[in-house]
């Protein structure tokens, strides 16, 4: 069925993240079937988790479930909290050398006694399906979106699929400067010709920036419950803007009030979250294709 015949991704001012994620997962599954038939080898994702954090374990389980549904093999390495940095590095070296493993994902955050930069840098770039390694960040700065970070890549994929793939003349405002969301997203938006402004905790008069945004991406994530006041209220949003709320489990954006003012807005849950896993699967297939070919 042609894309135009399918249900729209933005419907009644709401971006249907789950709808698009399911569509992408089906595309991945079809691609995996063709690649396995051609090469006789199945893609495999290896995840590594250190410690017993319930949230991290839940995310890893979701990633394995999605991988298996797409025809991607997966294996999990669950390490105790007391694992040393050298022991973790040794595991990564063995996964780097294992030709049956095409993607490596180390679940963050890591315990405080382990340096995350050292661990991420140890993953061979072709197997870095999180897109955090220095080599993959470098490639993103030079315009390549292969193996870019899953959450920001999911955000621009949503924009692409609602017809905002060329952002010439549009102002994008990001409220986040992390390596996981904000910094990769800068380059992905620049690739689509947006004028990009980055705001953060030290920014003064935040509403003066958000009101200028044709695309507003908020990833503050400091609301501890649904009863807390929203960080992004309707008076901070430009009429007709696209608003992307990355914060989980409690969104930054006053969704009910903003959705009637915005052109499109993502819900929480059901917006960016499902896209992150879909883009991870696409990264595993991209890594597999690069290695097998």
C-alpha positions as a Python dict, from the first residue, in 0.01 Angstrom:
ca = {
    (1, 'X'): (0, 0, 0),
    (2, 'X'): (139, 341, -98),
    (3, 'X'): (238, 581, 181),
    (4, 'X'): (-30, 833, 79),
    (5, 'X'): (-299, 566, 115),
    (6, 'X'): (-203, 495, 475),
    (7, 'X'): (-336, 678, 777),
    (8, 'X'): (-156, 1011, 829),
    (9, 'X'): (123, 1038, 1083),
    (10, 'X'): (-15, 1369, 1213),
    (11, 'X'): (-388, 1341, 1276),
    (12, 'X'): (-602, 1595, 1464),
    (13, 'X'): (-283, 1786, 1552),
    (14, 'X'): (-128, 1475, 1715),
    (15, 'X'): (182, 1298, 1581),
    (16, 'X'): (113, 926, 1606),
    (17, 'X'): (452, 797, 1715),
    (18, 'X'): (333, 441, 1764),
    (19, 'X'): (171, 439, 1419),
    (20, 'X'): (492, 551, 1250),
    (21, 'X'): (705, 321, 1465),
    (22, 'X'): (494, 19, 1367),
    (23, 'X'): (526, 118, 1002),
    (24, 'X'): (905, 146, 1032),
    (25, 'X'): (929, -186, 1215),
    (26, 'X'): (741, -356, 931),
    (27, 'X'): (983, -199, 684),
    (28, 'X'): (1277, -330, 890),
    (29, 'X'): (1130, -680, 907),
    (30, 'X'): (1089, -693, 528),
    (31, 'X'): (1443, -566, 479),
    (32, 'X'): (1583, -821, 727),
    (33, 'X'): (1407, -1106, 547),
    (34, 'X'): (1563, -999, 216),
    (35, 'X'): (1909, -961, 366),
    (36, 'X'): (1898, -1300, 539),
    (37, 'X'): (1784, -1466, 217),
    (38, 'X'): (2069, -1297, 30),
    (39, 'X'): (2349, -1346, 283),
    (40, 'X'): (2240, -1649, 485),
    (41, 'X'): (2328, -1465, 806),
    (42, 'X'): (2087, -1306, 1054),
    (43, 'X'): (2159, -967, 1210),
    (44, 'X'): (2238, -986, 1580),
    (45, 'X'): (2220, -725, 1855),
    (46, 'X'): (2416, -766, 2179),
    (47, 'X'): (2307, -558, 2477),
    (48, 'X'): (2511, -498, 2790),
    (49, 'X'): (2361, -382, 3118),
    (50, 'X'): (2553, -325, 3441),
    (51, 'X'): (2358, -335, 3766),
    (52, 'X'): (1995, -400, 3852),
    (53, 'X'): (1825, -70, 3767),
    (54, 'X'): (1463, -160, 3693),
    (55, 'X'): (1415, 114, 3435),
    (56, 'X'): (1723, 10, 3238),
    (57, 'X'): (1623, -356, 3251),
    (58, 'X'): (1276, -269, 3122),
    (59, 'X'): (1419, -71, 2829),
    (60, 'X'): (1653, -355, 2739),
    (61, 'X'): (1368, -608, 2745),
    (62, 'X'): (1168, -384, 2512),
    (63, 'X'): (1462, -362, 2272),
    (64, 'X'): (1505, -740, 2267),
    (65, 'X'): (1135, -797, 2209),
    (66, 'X'): (1127, -549, 1920),
    (67, 'X'): (1443, -700, 1771),
    (68, 'X'): (1305, -1053, 1777),
    (69, 'X'): (979, -941, 1613),
    (70, 'X'): (1182, -785, 1332),
    (71, 'X'): (1383, -1102, 1275),
    (72, 'X'): (1694, -968, 1449),
    (73, 'X'): (1871, -1208, 1684),
    (74, 'X'): (1961, -1072, 2025),
    (75, 'X'): (2169, -1165, 2326),
    (76, 'X'): (2183, -997, 2664),
    (77, 'X'): (2485, -961, 2889),
    (78, 'X'): (2366, -875, 3241),
    (79, 'X'): (2657, -782, 3466),
    (80, 'X'): (2655, -719, 3841),
    (81, 'X'): (2686, -367, 3983),
    (82, 'X'): (3038, -443, 4111),
    (83, 'X'): (3171, -517, 3760),
    (84, 'X'): (3496, -326, 3708),
    (85, 'X'): (3564, -99, 3414),
    (86, 'X'): (3833, -335, 3284),
    (87, 'X'): (3594, -632, 3301),
    (88, 'X'): (3337, -437, 3100),
    (89, 'X'): (3602, -333, 2848),
    (90, 'X'): (3708, -695, 2809),
    (91, 'X'): (3348, -795, 2728),
    (92, 'X'): (3322, -516, 2470),
    (93, 'X'): (3648, -627, 2310),
    (94, 'X'): (3514, -981, 2278),
    (95, 'X'): (3189, -854, 2121),
    (96, 'X'): (3389, -634, 1882),
    (97, 'X'): (3577, -945, 1771),
    (98, 'X'): (3266, -1165, 1741),
    (99, 'X'): (3167, -1164, 1374),
    (100, 'X'): (2820, -1300, 1458),
    (101, 'X'): (2741, -980, 1652),
    (102, 'X'): (2658, -681, 1430),
    (103, 'X'): (2535, -430, 1688),
    (104, 'X'): (2650, -352, 2042),
    (105, 'X'): (2442, -145, 2283),
    (106, 'X'): (2562, -60, 2634),
    (107, 'X'): (2263, 56, 2836),
    (108, 'X'): (2318, 390, 3005),
    (109, 'X'): (2361, 514, 3271),
    (110, 'X'): (2650, 307, 3398),
    (111, 'X'): (2753, 284, 3766),
    (112, 'X'): (2955, 584, 3885),
    (113, 'X'): (3282, 390, 3908),
    (114, 'X'): (3276, 327, 3529),
    (115, 'X'): (3360, 606, 3284),
    (116, 'X'): (3091, 617, 3015),
    (117, 'X'): (3310, 795, 2758),
    (118, 'X'): (3576, 526, 2786),
    (119, 'X'): (3321, 248, 2739),
    (120, 'X'): (3141, 411, 2446),
    (121, 'X'): (3472, 486, 2274),
    (122, 'X'): (3572, 120, 2306),
    (123, 'X'): (3284, 0, 2086),
    (124, 'X'): (3394, -41, 1725),
    (125, 'X'): (3209, 231, 1528),
    (126, 'X'): (3050, -10, 1279),
    (127, 'X'): (2882, -192, 1572),
    (128, 'X'): (2786, 124, 1764),
    (129, 'X'): (2409, 114, 1711),
    (130, 'X'): (2352, 388, 1972),
    (131, 'X'): (2549, 630, 1754),
    (132, 'X'): (2745, 773, 2047),
    (133, 'X'): (3101, 675, 1951),
    (134, 'X'): (3335, 963, 1857),
    (135, 'X'): (3370, 829, 1502),
    (136, 'X'): (2995, 822, 1443),
    (137, 'X'): (2949, 1167, 1598),
    (138, 'X'): (3227, 1292, 1366),
    (139, 'X'): (3051, 1142, 1063),
    (140, 'X'): (2725, 1308, 1164),
    (141, 'X'): (2902, 1645, 1168),
    (142, 'X'): (3007, 1577, 809),
    (143, 'X'): (2651, 1502, 698),
    (144, 'X'): (2621, 1124, 731),
    (145, 'X'): (2315, 1007, 924),
    (146, 'X'): (2410, 637, 924),
    (147, 'X'): (2430, 506, 1281),
    (148, 'X'): (2322, 837, 1432),
    (149, 'X'): (2168, 851, 1779),
    (150, 'X'): (1827, 683, 1780),
    (151, 'X'): (1615, 940, 1967),
    (152, 'X'): (1714, 1250, 1765),
    (153, 'X'): (1705, 1047, 1443),
    (154, 'X'): (1354, 937, 1538),
    (155, 'X'): (1257, 1302, 1587),
    (156, 'X'): (1370, 1413, 1241),
    (157, 'X'): (1216, 1100, 1088),
    (158, 'X'): (880, 1213, 1231),
    (159, 'X'): (936, 1554, 1077),
    (160, 'X'): (1030, 1392, 745),
    (161, 'X'): (717, 1177, 744),
    (162, 'X'): (480, 1469, 810),
    (163, 'X'): (631, 1653, 514),
    (164, 'X'): (875, 1874, 705),
    (165, 'X'): (1187, 1720, 553),
    (166, 'X'): (1305, 2058, 419),
    (167, 'X'): (1316, 2313, 700),
    (168, 'X'): (1452, 2601, 491),
    (169, 'X'): (1343, 2929, 647),
    (170, 'X'): (1218, 2755, 962),
    (171, 'X'): (1352, 2816, 1312),
    (172, 'X'): (1409, 2507, 1529),
    (173, 'X'): (1455, 2549, 1904),
    (174, 'X'): (1595, 2262, 2111),
    (175, 'X'): (1574, 2264, 2491),
    (176, 'X'): (1852, 2014, 2563),
    (177, 'X'): (2227, 2000, 2507),
    (178, 'X'): (2306, 1636, 2590),
    (179, 'X'): (2501, 1395, 2370),
    (180, 'X'): (2194, 1169, 2365),
    (181, 'X'): (1942, 1421, 2229),
    (182, 'X'): (2038, 1787, 2188),
    (183, 'X'): (2381, 1783, 2026),
    (184, 'X'): (2310, 1516, 1758),
    (185, 'X'): (1975, 1681, 1687),
    (186, 'X'): (2149, 2009, 1602),
    (187, 'X'): (2325, 1845, 1308),
    (188, 'X'): (2022, 1646, 1195),
    (189, 'X'): (1815, 1965, 1181),
    (190, 'X'): (2094, 2156, 1006),
    (191, 'X'): (2098, 1876, 746),
    (192, 'X'): (1736, 1975, 677),
    (193, 'X'): (1830, 2345, 642),
    (194, 'X'): (1676, 2464, 970),
    (195, 'X'): (1804, 2763, 1163),
    (196, 'X'): (1881, 2608, 1502),
    (197, 'X'): (1884, 2758, 1852),
    (198, 'X'): (1982, 2552, 2157),
    (199, 'X'): (1846, 2639, 2501),
    (200, 'X'): (1937, 2482, 2837),
    (201, 'X'): (1930, 2532, 3212),
    (202, 'X'): (2143, 2849, 3190),
    (203, 'X'): (1924, 3013, 2925),
    (204, 'X'): (1755, 3333, 3038),
    (205, 'X'): (1399, 3418, 2931),
    (206, 'X'): (1324, 3078, 2777),
    (207, 'X'): (976, 3179, 2651),
    (208, 'X'): (1129, 3446, 2427),
    (209, 'X'): (1303, 3166, 2236),
    (210, 'X'): (1023, 2908, 2234),
    (211, 'X'): (775, 3160, 2090),
    (212, 'X'): (998, 3195, 1784),
    (213, 'X'): (1013, 2822, 1715),
    (214, 'X'): (855, 2669, 1407),
    (215, 'X'): (990, 2340, 1545),
    (216, 'X'): (1015, 2316, 1924),
    (217, 'X'): (1186, 2015, 2081),
    (218, 'X'): (1173, 1992, 2460),
    (219, 'X'): (1374, 1732, 2653),
    (220, 'X'): (1392, 1877, 3004),
    (221, 'X'): (1243, 1575, 3180),
    (222, 'X'): (1233, 1711, 3535),
    (223, 'X'): (864, 1671, 3614),
    (224, 'X'): (841, 1405, 3883),
    (225, 'X'): (465, 1346, 3847),
    (226, 'X'): (170, 1443, 3629),
    (227, 'X'): (68, 1690, 3900),
    (228, 'X'): (381, 1904, 3856),
    (229, 'X'): (349, 2225, 3653),
    (230, 'X'): (436, 2195, 3284),
    (231, 'X'): (758, 2349, 3156),
    (232, 'X'): (606, 2430, 2816),
    (233, 'X'): (265, 2598, 2831),
    (234, 'X'): (49, 2709, 2542),
    (235, 'X'): (151, 3074, 2578),
    (236, 'X'): (513, 2966, 2507),
    (237, 'X'): (426, 2806, 2172),
    (238, 'X'): (400, 2973, 1832),
    (239, 'X'): (76, 2926, 1640),
    (240, 'X'): (120, 2647, 1383),
    (241, 'X'): (446, 2512, 1528),
    (242, 'X'): (547, 2147, 1542),
    (243, 'X'): (613, 2055, 1906),
    (244, 'X'): (815, 1747, 2000),
    (245, 'X'): (806, 1637, 2365),
    (246, 'X'): (1094, 1402, 2444),
    (247, 'X'): (1049, 1388, 2823),
    (248, 'X'): (943, 1059, 2981),
    (249, 'X'): (757, 937, 3177),
    (250, 'X'): (601, 1280, 3244),
    (251, 'X'): (602, 1515, 2946),
    (252, 'X'): (734, 1871, 2946),
    (253, 'X'): (447, 2004, 2735),
    (254, 'X'): (91, 2089, 2835),
    (255, 'X'): (-37, 1858, 2563),
    (256, 'X'): (-411, 1923, 2587),
    (257, 'X'): (-376, 2299, 2556),
    (258, 'X'): (-87, 2304, 2311),
    (259, 'X'): (-236, 2058, 2059),
    (260, 'X'): (-506, 2302, 1946),
    (261, 'X'): (-250, 2577, 1892),
    (262, 'X'): (24, 2369, 1730),
    (263, 'X'): (18, 2221, 1382),
    (264, 'X'): (133, 1892, 1535),
    (265, 'X'): (246, 1781, 1881),
    (266, 'X'): (374, 1450, 2016),
    (267, 'X'): (196, 1285, 2311),
    (268, 'X'): (367, 1130, 2612),
    (269, 'X'): (358, 834, 2602),
    (270, 'X'): (315, 726, 2241),
    (271, 'X'): (526, 989, 2069),
    (272, 'X'): (905, 987, 2061),
    (273, 'X'): (951, 675, 2278),
    (274, 'X'): (833, 417, 2020),
    (275, 'X'): (1039, 593, 1753),
    (276, 'X'): (1361, 548, 1950),
    (277, 'X'): (1330, 170, 1940),
    (278, 'X'): (1232, 171, 1570),
    (279, 'X'): (1542, 374, 1484),
    (280, 'X'): (1758, 140, 1691),
    (281, 'X'): (1637, -150, 1475),
    (282, 'X'): (1720, 47, 1161),
    (283, 'X'): (2068, 110, 1300),
    (284, 'X'): (2120, -263, 1363),
    (285, 'X'): (2027, -336, 1001),
    (286, 'X'): (2257, -57, 877),
    (287, 'X'): (2545, -193, 1087),
    (288, 'X'): (2478, -548, 965),
    (289, 'X'): (2468, -435, 601),
    (290, 'X'): (2799, -247, 634),
    (291, 'X'): (2973, -544, 795),
    (292, 'X'): (2835, -821, 579),
    (293, 'X'): (2888, -633, 254),
}
